[in-house]
């Protein structure tokens, strides 16, 4: 494409937020650009000392329907959509005395703000901008000749462009603004569609059409590995205040996501240590310092370079213990000033203060040439439990079983979790065989000096055969929690009854791939 430089001679301005107009209007006055506007925007521009041509004087129609129809007229849209290099277009322009508009500036009605403020439906509907979106789309479509400025976010950029180029633009610049424009309108339409979806109570949680729209993005240093590109789409500042450390990496974000979802399961003071999305240490204890000690004892080797998380505040005493460990990320509700000063002594440590924010109820991931969408696994085991064995569990065992099952839910399948006294002793995770997962957990627990006598075992899915309970019983494990659902369930139950073990069914599988 050649530069196709265009001089801005006439500009149409129609904005909801009028507080950002002064610099642009000043520039237009300096370069003697004719300004076209209507309604409140026209008054605001006149108050800034500029002459304004009214839309009504061009269309020969007043604003009607309470302001719903102002700019929707051939004399306006013909001025925007006409193609300078198409002879028939220019013939129409001459025949109907339509004048070209070189630049369009719009700021749409704040639809999403009305939704977020829980406005009445009638008020929200009135915040659906019709003319503004039409102006943006028309000007962006004709970017070869027209410059579109689609929101107040782009006003300064446009004004700087006008000043530096004496109110001239080239096609590359106009194309750049057109790209911004269609992002603005697509986001606007997405928000409207999402609102209408929410008003239909019959809509399924997993609809037939998939819509996801996140304009905020952050370029990451790289993806999962240095040779991969990575970007995060979302607003992390809604979830955390970063108090220290380097920029979050792709892998940091995966581990943080796993850590936050895990800690949300627990009300009692708890501490978790995660590596590669799995808990290598976890404990719940009324004394948070003890919870930290127990979590670290679960696997002090894997804790090196891990992500640490607690659902409580960090004071200096706990910070002094944590400070001896090399870790990537620490997440807590809050930090004392003394604790924060100590932990910030190492500049690269990422320290996050977690806000109370909703993570949402849906998850999706790309597969093949499409996307899988599902509701999140938000069922917490502890309700509707069913005793399947003759032997019942005591209060401590039940607490441990629920504790272990919660961790199991957030560990890669196939997984077995071993726990005692609300401390994670070991987990076998990501195994193709459930028996292998159990054997891995047993070896690991013994390696770090734990006795499995009177420990409990949790499984993310049913036992197809009784081999796992047989192995567990020989190690001293006395209570088991699992979803149930195998045609061979009775074989595992019979083994428990014959060997003085308790078995609880949750009725809920927790595969995690």
Secondary structure, DSSP 4 states (H G I P E B T S, - for coil): -----EE--EEEEEES--TT-HHHHHHHHHTT-EEEE-HHHHHHHHHTT---EEHHHHHS---BGGGTBSS-SHHHHHHHH--TT-HHHHHHHHHTT-----EEEEE---HHHHHHTT--HHHHHHT--SHHHHHHHHHHHTTTT-EEE-SGGGHHHHHHHHHHTTTEE-HHHHHHHHHHHHHHHHHHHHHHHHHHHHH-TTS-SS-SS-------EEE-S-SSSTTS--EEES-GGGTEEEEESSPPPHHHHHHHHHHHHHHTT--S-EEEEEETTEEEEEEE-SSHHHHHHHHHHH-TTTTTTEEEEESSEE-HHHHHHHTTS-EEEEEESEE-HHHHHHHTTSTT-EEEEEP-----SEEEEEETTEEEEEE---PPTTSS-EE-SSSPP-HHHHHHHHHHHHHHHTSPSS-EEEEETTEEEEEE-S-SSHHHHHHHHHHHHHHTT---TT-EEEESS--SSTHHHHHHHHTT--EEEE----TTHHHHHHHHHHTT-EEEE-S------
